[in-house]
Amino acid sequence: MFESLKKKFSRTSDKLEEELIEEAQEENNLEEESGKKFSFFSFGRKDKKEEEDSKSDVAEIPQEVESIQETDTSDDETSDDKDEKSGFWSFGKKSSDNKEEPQEEEESAEEIQEEEEPKKSHFWSRNKEEDTEESEDADEKTEEKKSRFWSRNKDNDSSEENDEDEEPSGMFSFITAKTISEKHLEDILWELEMGLLEGDVAMEVASAVVDSVKDDLVGRKIKRSNDITEYTYNALRNAVAEIIDIPGKSMTEMIEAKKAQGEPFVVMFVGINGTGKTTTIGKLANYYLKKGYTPVIAAADTFRAGAIEQVNYHADKVGVKLIKHQKGSDPAAVAFDAVEHAKAQGKELVLIDTAGRMQTNTNLMDEMKKIKRVAKPDLVVFVGDALTGNDATQQASKFNEAIDLDGVILTKADADSKGGASLSIGYVIKKPILFLGMGQGYDDIKEYDADWMLNQLFSESGEEVNINEA
């Protein structure tokens, strides 16, 4: 998911590193050092590994305590014997035979000395010819490294870059620490902003990300090239985290609150044609049916040809009750009857399907307002197609102005390589994303989680996503 955004984030880090290294070269303030160069996404893996290590350390503590207790409760004479025998070479040996152990230690020590003797003699017996050959080889390697290191410039061709990628190190340090300034970031952040806009990110969201990254990076002191990558990774991650984390209760929590009052939770779905609104209603009915709730669906799209048959198909497949009237009847009346049915039958959830409409169609927007007045939904949800990018954000804004939305569901999020709608829509209308459609099956829907979304945006391309994770 979101491969386009990932590449743009990674490219921002690479460009900043190039900028600082080239400037340091001109200042004679750069040296190559041993060590592994981290990739942009390796910092996310590093965090996960540290969490796993800390968990494993905690799990091992009881065993360590148990071993300490066993040692403390041991007989004093036995511990004295062990102290006398616990030389370097005695670890791992049984203390059953006191006489044979010292001999084994001496023999093992002599064997190790014999093994080390050839190495030492070989090392010190190198003649002048071998020294000359090795020194010449070393000089040639040093010259290659120097020429490759100091020839880096803006016009390096792709072959030189490939050679550098194959180097095991590739890490540089600054003799005197460099400070990131606005001058270093000006062109880089402009390129990032243009890249975000190309990825269907809304203008105000792109500007917010760029401003946050700038504030985070300016003034940072850099000692090693890996520092540049780490600081840029954290700056971008923090900026995106602020964008996608819109506060709000989950739909499940709201259903529980209404259930405690003895009332059904009523959800009205709106959006334009073709976004997958009716299919999403079928997925949600299935989702909450498996959670132990009893949903009912209202077929309030009474104008579009085949709309009632379509929602009836999904209701039958999932196994929930459908409330429907004849084609052309009043949609508000259908919604009202569904709510009354849920109250009478003690059902916890009402899902109201409405006709898809363009945000510019005044008559249909007025009809939508009427359904809201009659059914009095607890939640008005806009269903948008993630693949339409910034168009979905603009549509949500218009619907929000007309009817005051409470949340968003994005369909086809699994096929969205750009990620513009997922990044923008909640921030622009200031309403939370509730669910993501992740496929065509009834189980392919995921309750939105900002942390999960952040991990998708800042994880490696090959990482698998489990849509059924909590």
N, C-alpha and C positions, 0 to 999 in steps of 0.2 A: 504493500500500500504506500501511496504518497512518494513514489520514487522521484518525481520531479522536484518536490520540496527538499528532499534529502540531499540531492545533488547540489542544489543551490546553497544549502547550509554548509555543506562540505567545501564547496568552492570558495565561499567567503573566508573560511579558515586558511585555505591554501593561498589565496591572494594576499592576505595579511602577512603570512609567513614570508612569501616572496618579497613583499615590499620591505619588510624589516631586514631581511638578509641582504638584499641588494644595497640598502643604505649602509649597513654595517660593513659590507665589503669596501665600499668607497671610503669609509672611515678607518679601515684597517682594524676593525673591532670585532673580528669574527674568527673563530677557530672550530675545526671539526673535532668531535670527541666520540669516544666509544659509547655504545648504548643503543637501545632499540628506539626507533622513531615510531611514535604512536599514531595510529590513524584517527580520523575525526570521531568515528563511532566507537573506538576502543574504550573511551572513558565511560560509556554506558555499561560495557561489559565489566569494566573494572569495579564499578559500584556494585553490580550484582554479585561479583565474586567476593568482595569484601563482606557483603551481607551473609553469603553462604558460609564463609570462613568463620565469621563471628558466631553464627548459629552452631556450627560444628564444635567450636571451642567451648561454648556453654554446655553442649551435650556431653563433652568429655570430662567435665569437671568432677561429676560424681565418681567416675572411675579412678581419677587421680586421688581424690579424697579417700576412697576405699583402700587404695594401695598404700597411702600414707598411714592409715589406721592399722593396717596389717603389719607394717614395719614397726610402728610404735609398740604394738602388743607382743612383739617377738621377744624371745628369751635374751637376757643381757649377754650371756656367754656366747650364744650363737652369733649375735651382732658383732661381738669383739673378734670372733674368728673371721667373719666376713670382712671386717675392716683390715685385718692383717693381710688377707688374700686379694683385696680389691685393687690390684695394680692395673696398669693400662691394658695389658694383654689378657687379663683374667675375666673380663666381662663376657657373659654368655656361657661360661663354663660352670659345670656343677661342682659343688664344694664337697662332694662325697669322699674324694681321695686326697688327703692333705699332702702326701709325699709326692705324688706324680705331677701335681699342678705346677710347681716351680720348674720341673724339667721341661714340661710342655712349653712354659713361657720362654725358657732359654732357647729351646729348639726353634720356636716360631720366630724369636728375635734374630737368631742366627740365619734362618732361612731368608728373612726379609733383608738382612744385611747383604747376603749373597745375591739376592735379586737386584738390590740397588747398586752393587759394585759395578756390574757391566754398564749401567746407565751413566754412573759417574765417570768411569774410565773412558767411555765413548765420548762423553761431553768434553772432558779435558784433553782427549787425545786428538782432537781435530787439528789437522795440519794447516799450514799457511795456504795451500791451494784451496782447501775447502772453505777457509775463512774468506779468501778472496772472492770465490764464486758466490758464496752466500751474501757477502757485502754488496757485490755488484747487483745481485737479484733484489736485495733490499732497496738499493738506491733507485733501481728502475721502478719498483713498486711505489716508492715515495714520490718519484717524479710524476708517475701517472696520477696519483692521488692529488698532488698539488696542482697539476695542470687541470684536472677535472674540477677541483674545488674552486680555483681562482678564475676559471673561465666562465663561470655562471654569469649570465646576463639576460637581459630581456629578450634577446633575439635567439636564445638557445633553441635548436631544432628538436623535433620529437625523438630522434635517435639518441641524443645526449640525455634527454629526460628518461628514456627507457633504461639507459645504462645506469643512471643514478638510482632508479627504482630497484635495480637488482643489487645495489650495494647493501650489505648487511646492516650498516650503521645508519648513515643518512641523517645523523643528529648533529646539530651545531649549537655552540654556546657563544655568548657575547662576552668579550673580555671585560668590558664595562657594561653593566646592565642598561638596557634601553627602555625608554618610557614611551608607551603608545600615546600619540597625540592625535588631534583632529585631522592634521595634515595627512597622517598615514591612513585614516579611515574614509576620507572624503570620497575618493573614486570607488573604493570597495563597497561602501554602504549604498552609494548610488546604484551600483551594479546589482546589489542585493535587492533593493527596492524595485528596480525594473524586472528582476527575475520573479519576484513575488507577484507583481501585477500580471506578468505573462502566465503565471500559474493560477490565474483566476482568484487571487486574493484581493479582497476589497481594498480600495485606496486608503481608507482610514486605518485598516488593520496593518497594511504594509508600512505606513508611516509610524504607527505605534511600535511595531517590531524594530524598525530601524532606529528610532529614538531611544528605545530601551537598550539596544545593543551598544549604541554610541555612549550612553551614560555609564554603562557597565565597563567598557573597555578603556575609555580615555583616562590616562593617568596610571594605568597598570604598568608595573615594572617587570621587564622580561629578562631572564637570564639564559634560558635555553629555548630552543625551537619548540620543544614539546610543551613549554608553558604557553606559547601562542595558541596552539591547538586546543589545549585544555581551557584556557580563558575564553576563547571564542565559542567553544562548545557550550560552556556553562552560561555565557551571555545569551546565546540564541535560545537555549533550553528555557532559561528563566523568562525571557521575553514571550515565548510561545505559551508557557505555562500560565502567564497572566491573561493571555488572550482567550484561551480555550476553557478556563475554569470559571464558568458562570454559575453563581450559587443558585440553588433551588432544590426542592425535595424531589425524590424519585417518585415515579408514578405508583409504585407498589406501596410506599409509605402513605401516599394520599388515599389510596383505596382502603388501607387499613383504618385510617382516621375516620372515613365515612362509614365503614362497616361497624365501627364502635358506636356510631350514632344510630345504627339501624337503617341507614339509607344507602341506596346504590350510588356508585361513583359514575358520573356521566361524562363521557369524552366525545367531543365533536371534532371531526377531521375535515380540514379544508385544504385547498391547493388547486393547481391548474390541472388540466387533462394530461394523462400519460405519465404521471410521476410514480405510479404504483400505490396509490392511496387505498384502493379496495383490497389489493393483495396484502398490504400492510395491516389492514384491519383483520384479515384472516390470520395473519401471523400472530398478532397480539391476542386474539381470541384463543389461539392454540397455546400461546405462552402462559397466559393466566389460567387457562383450564388445567394445565399441568401443575400449576402452583396451588391448585385446590379451590380456585374461585369458579363461579358460574356466570359466564358472560352471556349477553344477548346483543344481537346486531340489529340496527335499524337501517332499512334500505331507503334512505331519504333522498337518493338520487332518482327522481321519478321522471326525468325528462330525456336523459340520454338513452338511445336505443340499446337494448341489451344490458343496461346497467343493473337492473333487478336480477336478471338471470345470472349475471357475473357474481354478484355478492351472494346469491343463493347457492351457487356452486361451491364457494369457499366455506360457507356456513355448513353445508352438508359434509364436506370433506373433513372439517375440523370436528363437527358434531355439536354445534351450538344452535340455539333457537334463533330464527330470523323473523322479525316483524316487518311486514310489507303490505303495501296497498297497490291498487291498480296503477298502471303507467299513466302519467299526467296528473295524478292526484297531488294534494298539497304536501310538500316535503315536511313542513313543520308539524302537520298532524301525525305523520309516521313517527317522527322523533318523539312526540308527546306520548303516543301509544306505547312505544318501546320503554319509556321511563315508567309509565304506569304498570306495565307488565312486570318489570323488574321489582317494583315495590310490592306488588301483589304476590309474586312468587318467591320473594326473599333472595333475589339474585343480586350479586354485589357489583356488577359492572355492565354498563351500557355503552356500546360503541356505535356512534352515528356516522354513517357514510353520507356524504353530500356530493352534489354534482360538481365536477371539475369546472373551473371557470378561470378566465384570464382576469388578472387584477384590474384591467381597464374596462371590464364589462359592468357598467353601473347597475343594470337591472338585476343581474345575478348576484352581485355583491349585496344589494338590498335584501334579496331573498335569504341570503346567508344570515344577515342580521336578524331577520324574522325568526329563523330556526333557533337562533341563540336566545331570543327573547322568550320563546315558547318553551323550549326544552330546558333552559337554564343550566347549561353544562358547567361542570366543575372545572373542566379543562378544555381549552380550544387549541388544537394541535395543527400546525402547518406541516404538511408532508411535501418535502422537496427532493428533487433528483440531484444527487451529489455530482453527477457527470455534467450537469449544466453549469457548474461553477458559479461565477459571479451573478449569472441570471437568477439562480435560486436565491441568492442573498437579496437581490432587488425585489423579487416576487414576495419574499417573506416580509420585507419592509412595507410594501404596499398593503398586504393583508393585515399586517400589524396596525397600520394607520386606520384601516377600515373597521376592524373587528376586535382589536386588542388580543393578540395571541398570548398563550401561556407557555408554549413550548414548541419544539421542532423535532421531527423525525426525518432523518436523511436516508433515502433509499440508494442502493447500488454503491454503497461506500466501499465495498470490497474491490470494485473495479475502477476506483478513482485513483489515478496515478498522480494527478496534480495536487489534490487536497485543498484547493482554494475555498470551496464551500464549507468543508468541515472546519477550517480554520477561522472563517469569517462570520458565518451566519449568526451564531449565538452572540458574538461580540457586537455586531451591528445593531441587532434588534433588542439586545440586552435581555434575552430570554434563553433558558437552558435547552440544550439538545437532550432529548429523553431517550431515544433509541436510534440505533443504526441498522439499516437493512444490509445483510452481509451475504446474500445469495437468493436463490429462487425457491428454496424449500420452506415449509412452514416453520421449521426450527431455526432458520437462518436469520435470526434477529438478535441483537445484543443490546442490553441496557447500557446506556452511555456511561463511560467512566473516564474522567479527564486524565487520570494517571495512565490508564491503558492507552489512550490516544497519544499522550506524550511519548510513551515508549515506542509506539508505531512510527512516530515522526523522527525519533532519534535512535533507532535501532538499525542494524545492518540489513541490507536488501534481502539476504537469504533467510532471514528469521521467519519462522512459521507463526501464524496467528491462529489461536484456538478461539473460535467465535463463541463457544459455549462456556468459556471461563467466566467465573463470577466477577 
